[in-house]
Amino acid sequence: LMNPPQRPYTVAVLGATGAVGREILKVLDEHRFPVGDLRALASERSVGEEVMFGNRPIKVALAEPNAFEGVDLVLASAGGAVSRKLLPEAVKRGAVCIDNSSAFRMDADVPLVVPEVNPEAVAGHKGIIANPNCSTIQMVVALKPLHDEARIKRVVVSTYQSVSGAGKKGIDELSAQTVALLNLRPYDVKVHAARIAFNCVPQIGPFAEDDYTEEELKLVYETRKIFDEPELRINPTAVRVPVFAGHSESINIEFERPLTAARAREVLGKFQGVTLIDNPANNKYPMAMDCAERDDVLVGRVRRDPSIDNGISLWVVADNLRKGAATNAVQIAKLLDAWWNAASA
């Protein structure tokens, strides 16, 4: 990097009016990220609306190439098509982009980064850094200390994903269907693959290779890329559940080396980014309703798998809009800030 930008930075939030965009604005403020000028960008229909950054209302401007003139850092959460179109334009104008969509995740020259797991990958960027999928992020944070300890051979994961993963429209559909059903009225199914109120739907996204959904395949390919383990064996099932916020995961792991449940708890408890909540005697374990507004990944139900040698099972919960999206993006921005600062020192 020839000329790193100077603090405070000119930051653009692309997709500022969406569920994740608003969360990014909140997290930037909470983490006291050195923002000088903040630009809130969105599609035509949101132009002129206001979003809050701390206690400052910011007028939303149109997301178009020239909006990135003079921008140092872009935090994007406007979907894959918009990212593909606009982020190369932002890079041309000198910005570094952290993208929350799936557009660039699997590109060979785009780092896919979870700061607790592979911070060194940031250094390889060519202007775009990808934020992994929400369900991948919380899984790899929980797996990393265990992988370092005993080396993972195979992972079987089932997810219990909240409707906020489908954005504001996902949240609205669960609300509307719940009200309709409780009042014995008809309801619409538009956002999810089937009725989501009082139901679990074992499909998130379209079906793809081998009858796995795109959401499930993200757990496989993204995890392999983040750990730089192209052969890692992962069997996923992704399920949408009628919960408003917070994704839960049941993870079963087979290791190359022996690992006791007690040792697994110990390394998880010490790991940056994990909060261990594991006290079965007092019915204490993480739940989706506990993770709202928290940046950590919550881990519990850590236990030996008696059906296999070197097996451990655990339960992992995180706020999908925060660690699963906004917080992870801001943590990547903080890595860049530290890197730029060192470069200009």
Buried (B, 14 or more C-beta within 10 A) or exposed (E): EEEBBEBBBBBBBBBBBBBBBBBBBBBBBBBEBBBEEBBBBBBEEBBEBEBEBBEEEBEBBEBEEEBBEEBBBBBBBBBBEBBEBBBBBBBEBBBBBBBBBBBBBBEEEBBBBBBBBBBEBBEEBEBBBBBBBBBBBBBBBBBBBBBEBBEBBBBBBBBBBBBBBBBBEBBBBBEBBBEBBEEEEEBEEEBBBEBBBEEEBEBBBEEEEEEBBBBBBBBBBBBBBBBEBEEBEBBBBBBBBBBBBBBBBBBBBBBEEEBEBEBBBBBBBEBEBBBBBBEEEEEEBBBBEBBEEBBBBBBBBBBBBEEBEBBBBBBBBBBBBBBBBBBBBBBBBBBBBEBBEEEEE
